[in-house]
Amino acid sequence: MARTIRVGALISGGGTNLQAILDAAAAGKIDAEVVFTGSDNPWAKGLVRAEKAGVPVFVADYAETVRQEKARPGGPRLPEGLDLGSLLARQGVMDAAVDPDRAQRFFALRAAWEARLLEEMNRFDWDLLVLAGFMRLLTPYFLDRASPDPEQPRIMNIHPALLPAFPGGDGYGDTFRHGCKVGGCTVHFVDCGEDSGPIIGQKAYAVDPGDDLAAIRKKGLALEWQLFPECIQLFAENRLKITRRPCPAPGEPDRMRKVVEVLEKPMGG
Ligand code: GRF
């Protein structure tokens, strides 16, 4: 019997994945309870879904925070404890070719907003954070604080493609535009890169001749709604173990990659 885990959710939009998680929890299909839902976007329809399910909600408004911080004399207020240099060195989402001043400004603003997000989240006790259609990349500042143990990550994201193909904001569009014959979705732990963290689970569908983007999205979303609760349940059952595999790259013969091993039985059980 798995423990009942406390799940926090972050969303940006419609929240159909959140709904799938809420439904699975209400039906007793997963040993999880959603304890908060937060959004970067005050208009996210998913907030209404959470409220209907009796889940506390909050908004850490990204656009508003950026507006306020940009207007602040002397520039954005950096959160306490933030080392912007080390954040820039560790982030994996912005190309090194980007003008360093621009990168600094971007990450200072992002971290200022993340500090507000953490403040909201810290009002709750939670075991797992799920990014359920949450459209902001998170920086090492946030990740270090929300998921401090690299061997026991606790932030999951759902992505609308079979990673490592098609990271980024338009997985179904990319699947369609490339004429893929198979598409899918992925749940992974979040790391400092863009959709690059260790893969927990995947589901695939066939792209049939004549499928347009809408058909692809429909097939993919239906699988997302199954996959996310399944991965949450694996976490609740303590069956996700981080291991490492050699993954040599040009100039980095000893490089290792973190992967998730899905155990038959709970760790330590
Ligand atoms: C999903 O396709 C998810 O994979 C992606 O954004 C979409 C969000 O859908 N990250 P919803 O808000 O859960 O309905």
Residues whose N, C-alpha, C, O or C-beta is under 5 A from the ligand:
A	BS01	GRF	G13 G14 G15 T16 N17 L18 A132 G133 F134 I158 H159 P160
